[in-house]
Amino acid sequence: MREEMKKSLTNKMTENLVVLRAKMDMTQAELADLIGTSRQTILSLEKKQRPMTWTTFLALLFVFRTNENTCDLLEMLGIYTDQLKDYLSK
């Protein structure tokens, strides 16, 4: 996957992180614990004070894809695209 596409997807995840987390009714600390990072990292991402890494994106994608409240939302927000599906299936 091209770096431009990765950057676009991580930016979209960053832009929608607060909404996705709220849909799961999770605190920053709960989400951070779930993906193995700190609450401060989640806070920094939500405030757009740090860029999201591809690894963090994939961890969040897994969490949000496996939740019934956020699964469909990822596609509607343009985060879980056909191109990403193809990339992940290889």
Buried (B, 14 or more C-beta within 10 A) or exposed (E): EEEEEBEBBBBBBBEBBBEBBEBBEBEBEEBBBBBEBEBEBBBBBBEEEEEBBEEBBBBBBEBBBEBEEBEEBBBEBEBBBEEBEEBEEE
